[in-house]
Amino acid sequence: MSTTPAPLPLAWIKSSYSSNGGGSCLEWSPSSYSTSGTVPVRDSKDPQGPALLFSGAAFSSFVDAVKTGDPAFADGEKYVTP
């Protein structure tokens, strides 16, 4: 018998731009960072699909770049909220 507890389901947060109308929708799970040190990001329209894993620092840099309008991101992609 295993004494390792089963992992808890992750709490996911959707981008403020996500909607039922389609488009580029993503969500992430900051609760994962406290247990694994990574922040998973996935397509909110495909929650059973794969997730990209970012380090906490990489995810923070990504969010800051999008919010400040870094030229690497298109104007329509400024909708990430903390």
C-alpha positions as CSV (number, residue, x, y, z in Angstrom):
1,M,0.0,0.0,0.0
2,S,1.3,3.4,-0.9
3,T,1.5,6.2,1.7
4,T,2.0,8.9,-0.9
5,P,-1.2,11.0,-1.1
6,A,-2.8,11.5,-4.5
7,P,-2.1,14.9,-6.1
8,L,-4.9,17.4,-5.6
9,P,-6.6,18.7,-8.8
10,L,-5.1,22.0,-9.9
11,A,-7.0,25.3,-9.7
12,W,-7.0,27.0,-13.1
13,I,-7.3,30.7,-13.9
14,K,-8.5,31.8,-17.3
15,S,-7.1,34.8,-19.2
16,S,-9.4,37.8,-19.0
17,Y,-9.6,37.6,-22.8
18,S,-11.0,34.1,-22.7
19,S,-14.6,33.8,-23.7
20,N,-17.1,31.4,-25.3
21,G,-16.7,33.2,-28.6
22,G,-13.4,31.5,-29.5
23,G,-10.1,33.1,-30.0
24,S,-6.8,32.7,-28.2
25,C,-7.9,31.4,-24.8
26,L,-5.5,30.2,-22.2
27,E,-5.4,29.4,-18.6
28,W,-2.7,28.7,-16.0
29,S,-2.5,27.2,-12.5
30,P,-0.5,29.3,-10.1
31,S,-1.3,26.8,-7.3
32,S,1.0,24.4,-9.0
33,Y,4.0,26.6,-8.4
34,S,3.9,26.1,-4.6
35,T,4.1,22.3,-5.0
36,S,6.2,21.8,-8.2
37,G,8.0,25.1,-8.8
38,T,6.4,25.3,-12.3
39,V,3.4,27.2,-13.7
40,P,1.4,25.1,-16.2
41,V,-0.3,27.0,-19.1
42,R,-2.9,25.3,-21.3
43,D,-5.5,26.0,-24.0
44,S,-8.7,26.6,-22.1
45,K,-10.7,25.1,-24.9
46,D,-8.8,21.8,-24.5
47,P,-8.4,21.2,-20.8
48,Q,-7.5,17.6,-21.2
49,G,-4.7,18.5,-23.7
50,P,-1.1,19.2,-23.0
51,A,0.2,22.1,-20.8
52,L,3.4,24.1,-21.2
53,L,5.4,24.2,-18.0
54,F,7.1,27.5,-17.1
55,S,9.4,28.3,-14.2
56,G,7.9,30.9,-11.9
57,A,10.4,33.5,-13.1
58,A,9.8,32.7,-16.8
59,F,6.0,33.0,-16.3
60,S,6.4,36.3,-14.4
61,S,8.6,37.7,-17.2
62,F,6.0,36.5,-19.8
63,V,3.1,38.3,-18.0
64,D,5.1,41.5,-17.5
65,A,6.1,41.5,-21.2
66,V,2.5,41.1,-22.4
67,K,1.1,43.7,-19.9
68,T,3.7,46.3,-20.8
69,G,3.2,45.9,-24.5
70,D,6.5,44.3,-25.4
71,P,6.8,44.5,-29.3
72,A,7.1,40.7,-29.3
73,F,3.4,40.5,-28.7
74,A,0.6,41.6,-31.1
75,D,-1.7,44.4,-29.9
76,G,-4.6,42.0,-29.5
77,E,-2.6,39.9,-26.9
78,K,-2.5,42.4,-24.1
79,Y,-5.2,40.8,-22.0
80,V,-3.3,38.8,-19.5
81,T,-4.2,39.7,-15.9
82,P,-2.4,38.7,-12.7
